Amino acid sequence: MTVRLYLASTSPARLATLRAVGVEPILLPSFVDEDAAVAAAPPTTPEETVLLLARLKAEAVVGRMLESPDSEMSAPIDGFILGGDSMFELDGVVYGKPHLPEIAIKRWKLQRGREGQLHSGHWLIDHRGGQVGGATGAVSTSTVRFASDISDAEIDAYVATGEPLQVAGAFTIDSLGAPFIAEVRGDPHSVVGLSVALVRQLLLEFDVPWHSLWNRQL
């Protein structure tokens, strides 16, 4: 029996990751104000922060459905809701999305030739049968080392593409930023923003095998 996965995210990278492993999720954006949520939370570790945001995103989808059952959700949610969030940590400082080119350039000049940790939080809500049956979450952390010979011209050219402006840490490993990454230690999918290995483990807590999510031909 196929089990539906609902992705509480608009991240193209997370969607592409799931599609690559045979899962076509239903996209339900959360509309969570991440900056406000972090500001309202007590001081936490990067791992606690990404897990909090992942949980808030998944729960926001449930809350919106309860408030407006006849809104954009044309049918009741019957499956698992997955929320995710990522942050990059360098020298104990956490970096989210830079948004502005000058900030992205500054970060790249700081991190070239060095390594940091990419933390990805995952929160899974069991909503089979149209009601919450439980929830669980975990964080996957991988170490990323940047090439030491990246020139200022390469940084300027990469930032000018716009790609690094809307991703945690201002870099990707699955697109234009890949040639500037020298090494990844840990789950590379978690650097993209979604560890499918970790999601599989979370599903097993509900006795749901990973292959039950397969609904897409490769």
C-alpha positions in Angstrom: 0.0 0.0 0.0 1.4 3.4 -1.0 1.7 6.0 1.8 1.5 9.7 0.8 4.2 12.1 1.8 3.3 15.8 2.2 6.3 18.2 2.0 5.9 21.4 4.1 8.4 23.2 2.0 8.8 25.0 -1.3 12.5 24.1 -1.6 13.3 22.9 -5.1 16.3 21.0 -3.7 14.2 19.0 -1.2 11.7 18.3 -3.9 14.4 17.1 -6.4 15.9 14.9 -3.7 12.7 13.1 -3.0 11.9 12.7 -6.7 15.3 11.2 -7.3 14.6 8.5 -4.8 11.2 7.6 -6.2 8.9 9.8 -4.1 6.6 12.4 -5.6 5.4 14.4 -2.6 2.4 16.8 -2.3 3.7 20.3 -1.7 2.1 22.3 1.1 4.1 25.4 1.9 4.1 26.3 5.6 4.4 30.1 5.4 6.3 30.1 8.7 8.2 33.4 9.5 11.5 31.8 10.3 13.2 34.9 11.6 10.3 35.7 14.0 10.2 32.1 15.2 13.9 32.1 16.0 13.7 35.5 17.7 10.8 34.3 19.9 12.7 31.1 21.0 15.1 31.0 23.9 18.8 30.7 23.1 19.4 27.3 21.6 22.0 25.3 19.8 22.0 25.2 16.0 20.6 21.6 16.1 17.8 22.6 18.4 17.0 25.6 16.2 16.7 23.6 12.9 14.6 21.0 14.6 12.3 23.7 16.1 11.8 25.3 12.7 11.2 21.9 11.0 8.5 21.2 13.6 6.9 24.6 13.3 6.7 24.2 9.5 5.0 20.7 9.7 2.7 21.8 12.4 1.7 25.0 10.5 0.4 22.8 7.6 -1.8 20.9 10.1 -3.0 24.1 11.7 -3.8 25.7 8.5 -5.9 22.7 7.4 -7.8 22.8 10.7 -8.5 26.5 10.4 -9.5 26.4 6.7 -10.3 22.8 5.6 -11.7 24.1 2.3 -8.7 26.2 1.4 -5.9 25.2 -1.0 -6.0 21.7 0.5 -8.6 20.2 -1.8 -8.6 16.9 0.0 -7.9 15.9 3.7 -4.2 15.1 4.4 -3.9 11.3 4.6 -0.2 10.4 5.1 2.9 11.9 6.6 3.8 15.6 6.7 7.5 16.4 6.6 9.0 19.7 7.7 12.6 20.6 7.2 15.1 23.4 7.9 18.8 23.9 7.5 21.5 26.1 8.9 25.3 26.4 8.4 27.6 26.7 11.3 31.2 28.1 11.0 33.3 28.8 14.1 30.3 28.6 16.3 28.4 31.2 14.3 25.2 30.1 12.5 24.3 31.3 9.1 21.0 31.1 7.3 20.1 32.5 3.9 22.1 35.6 3.0 19.3 37.1 0.8 21.6 39.9 -0.3 24.6 39.6 -2.8 27.0 41.6 -0.6 26.3 39.3 2.4 26.8 36.2 0.2 30.1 37.5 -1.1 31.3 38.3 2.4 30.4 34.8 3.6 32.2 33.1 0.7 35.4 35.0 1.4 35.2 34.0 5.0 34.5 30.3 4.4 36.8 29.4 1.4 39.5 27.0 2.4 37.7 26.2 5.7 35.1 23.8 6.9 31.8 24.1 8.8 28.8 22.1 9.7 25.5 22.0 7.9 22.6 21.1 10.2 19.3 19.9 8.7 16.3 19.4 11.0 13.5 17.0 10.1 10.0 16.7 11.6 7.6 14.0 10.6 3.9 14.1 11.6 1.8 11.0 11.2 -1.5 12.2 9.7 -2.8 9.0 8.2 -6.6 8.8 8.3 -6.9 12.5 8.4 -5.8 13.0 12.0 -2.6 13.4 14.0 -1.4 10.0 15.2 2.1 11.0 16.4 5.2 12.9 15.5 9.0 12.6 15.7 12.0 14.4 14.5 15.8 14.4 14.3 18.8 16.3 13.0 21.4 15.3 10.5 24.7 17.1 10.5 27.4 16.9 7.9 30.8 18.7 7.6 31.5 20.7 4.5 35.0 21.8 3.4 35.4 24.5 0.8 38.2 24.7 -1.8 41.0 27.0 -0.8 41.8 28.3 -4.2 38.5 29.9 -5.0 39.2 33.3 -6.5 37.3 36.6 -5.8 36.2 36.5 -9.5 34.7 33.0 -9.0 32.9 34.2 -5.9 31.5 37.2 -7.7 30.3 35.1 -10.7 28.7 32.5 -8.5 26.8 35.1 -6.3 25.7 36.9 -9.5 23.8 33.8 -10.5 21.5 34.4 -7.6 21.6 30.8 -6.5 23.4 31.2 -3.1 21.0 34.0 -1.9 18.2 31.7 -0.8 20.1 28.8 0.6 21.5 28.2 4.1 25.2 29.0 4.2 25.1 30.6 0.7 26.1 27.4 -1.1 24.8 24.3 -2.8 26.4 20.9 -3.5 23.8 19.8 -6.1 24.0 22.7 -8.5 26.3 25.6 -9.4 28.1 25.6 -6.1 29.3 22.0 -6.4 32.7 22.7 -8.0 33.7 24.9 -5.0 33.1 22.1 -2.4 36.2 20.1 -1.8 34.8 17.5 0.6 31.6 16.5 2.5 31.8 14.3 5.5 28.5 12.8 6.5 25.3 12.4 4.6 25.5 14.6 1.4 21.7 14.6 1.2 21.5 16.5 4.5 23.6 19.2 2.9 21.0 19.5 0.2 18.5 19.9 3.0 16.8 16.6 3.3 18.4 13.4 4.6 16.4 10.6 3.0 18.3 8.1 5.1 17.1 9.9 8.3 13.5 10.2 7.0 13.6 6.4 6.4 14.6 5.9 10.0 11.9 8.3 11.3 9.2 6.4 9.3 10.4 3.1 10.8 9.3 4.5 14.2 5.8 4.2 12.9 6.5 0.8 11.3 6.3 2.3 7.9 8.9 0.9 5.4 10.5 3.4 3.1 9.4 1.6 -0.1 5.8 2.3 0.8 6.4 5.9 -0.2 7.5 5.0 -3.7 5.0 6.4 -6.2 7.2 7.7 -9.0 8.8 5.9 -11.8 12.5 6.7 -12.4 
